[in-house]
């Protein structure tokens, strides 16, 4: 293994983006569009891996990888190489993330009629991923311009007409989701406090590195103010069912908890 692009490097996945049309005929691409597109690719890969990491209860150390790009001479062609550190990442990328790239575009080309519940869950639960699909298509302008995406044995082409449909469906989807409540299960670090002492549920939870207190409820846990005052003001790790609206947490229901001080 001589360098990150060497032929002997096997622990990797490769995605190739090739931009075609009169806009790219001189092997040039606008810097602002290139930056947005590359950021979109990185966000899509990392956020998709994070979804599956949480879904399969994997640790951060099990999904370590690096992303590199090579822009080839003579064409607007980007070779995205994802260097895997272990077999777990190999499985996640090859089995889930690569197919999701095409499935995500198909979801919007089919006017959000996809019946794959997992695709819907990922897209509706993560605004960063939705935005990444938009960013990847930014360089395409004009009727004869397109991008061809090669991932494994799959080749997928999006022209300007398809881009416009995807962008329109993304816009409609954002409008729908701004009024929809979405529930996710998450592990959260934060602090419990009492916000409204005389309410039926007087607790709130502030997630670390945020500035908002979120209404807190308990599911099948005997947790009341009198018996559990020792937890108030102390950092906890909670497993919770979190309700989102317009990408903001609006309520948290505790499914389980541990004192952070006892974790280490």
Secondary structure, DSSP 8 states (H G I E B T S, - for coil): --STT-TT--SEEEEEEEEESGGGTTS---HHHHHHHHHHHHHHHHHHHHHHHHHTT--GGGG-EEEEEEE-TTSSEEEEEEEESSHHHHHHIIIIIHHHHHHHHHHHHTTT----HHHHHHHHH-HHHHHHHHHHTTT--STT-EEEEEETTEEEEEEHHHHHHHHHHHHHHHHHHTT-EEEEEEEEEEEEEES-TTSSS-EEEEETT----EEEEESS----TTT-GGGTTSEEEEEEEEEEETTEEEEEEEEEEEEGGGT-
